[in-house]
C-alpha cells in the first residue's frame, strides 16, 4: 500500500526520484499516465494490469467510454526506474501535469500520484475544508 507525501525535484531531463519507501513496492517496471485533477498516476505492473482490465471492459459502444480510454491510454508509458530510483517521465506528460521543478509524490493506497507543487498545494487549500464531508 502506498501512503505518505514526499517532495523531490524533477531534473531537466525529466527524471524524478521516487521516494525510497515506494521503490521496492513499485518494482522494476512502472506505468505512468495522465491522472485525474491535473496529476500523473504511477502504477505497479500488477495494478496496471488490473486497471487496464477494468477500463478495457467499458462498453466500446459508449462514446464517453471510448474517449476516456483514448485519453487514458494515449499518454501511458512503461518506465524502468534507474539505479538511483528515478523514473524518466516523457515530456508530453511533464507538460500535461505542469511539472516544473518541485513535485509532490503522494501515496494513494493502490497507486502513486505526481503533482506539480502549485497544483497540489492549491488543491489541498481548496478541498481540505471538505475533508470530513468526503469521508
N, C-alpha and C positions, 0 to 999 in steps of 0.2 A: 504494500500500500504506500502510495506517495502522499506525504504531508509536509508542511513547512513552507517557508518563504525565504528565498535567498536572492542576493543581488550579485551579478557578475557583469563585466563589460564585454560587449561584442567587439571583436577587432576589425580592422579594415578589410580583412579577407573574408569576413562573415563567420568567423569561428567563435563559438560561445561555449564556455566550460560549464559542464553540468555539475551540480553540487555533488560532493563526494558521497553523501548519503543516498543519492539516487543512482549512482553509476552501476553498482552491482545488479540492482533490480532491472535497470534498463537493458543490460545485456550488450551483446556485440553488434546488434543492429537495432536501429530505432527508425520510426516513421514519423515524419514531420509534415504537417499540413495546416491549412487555414483552420482556425478555431472559430468560436463564436465571440461576439463583442469586441473584435479587434485584436485578438491574441493569436498565437500559434499553439497547436496541440502537438505533443510528443507522445507516441505510443510505443510500448514494447511490441515485439513480434506477436506474442500471444494476444495482447489486447487489440492490436491492429487487425488480426485475423477475425477476432470476434466482432469488431466494429464493422469491418468490411462485409461479413456475412449478414449482419443485421441490416445495413444500409442497402446491400445488393438485393435484399428481398423486398424492398419497396416496389410498389407496382409501377412498371415502366409505362403503363397507360396513363399515369397521373403526371401532368406537366410539371407540377411543383416538385415531385419526387425526382423526375429526370433532371430538372435544373439544379436541385440540391446535389445530386450525385456528380454532375458536371463540375460544379464549383468545388466540391469537397475533394474529388479525385484529381482534378487538373493540376493542382499545385502540390499534391502529395509527392513525397520523395523519401527514398530509403537512404539512411545515413549510417556510417560506421564511426563510432567515437574513436578518436586517436588515443595515443598512449597517455596524454595528459587529461583525458576525459572531455575533450572538446568535440562538438559537432559542427559541421560545416553547413550553414543554412544558406540555401540558394538566394540570390539577390532578389528574385521576384517575391519570395516570402518575407525577406527583410523589409522590402518596400511596403508590402501588404500590411505588415504589423507596425510599421513606423519605427523600427528598431534603429537607434542612432548610436548610443554608447551604452549607458547603464540600462540593464534589463533586470526585470524581476522574473525569477523562475519559481513557480509555485507548484506544490503537490496537490492534486485534486483527486485523491483516492486511487482511481484506476489509470490516470494519465498525468502528464506534466503540462503546464501551460507556461508559455514565454510571453512576457508583456513588456512593451516599452514603458519605461519608468513613469512618464507623464500619464499614460493611459491607465496604468494600474492604480496610481495614486488618486486620479480623478474618479475612477470607478468606485474605489473604496469610500471616498468622501461623499459621493452621490448615494451609494447604496447602504452604507453602514447603518444609518438611522432605521432602515427597514429590515435589519438582520433578524430581529425577533419575528417579524411578520413572515419572512421567508421560511423560518423554521416551522 
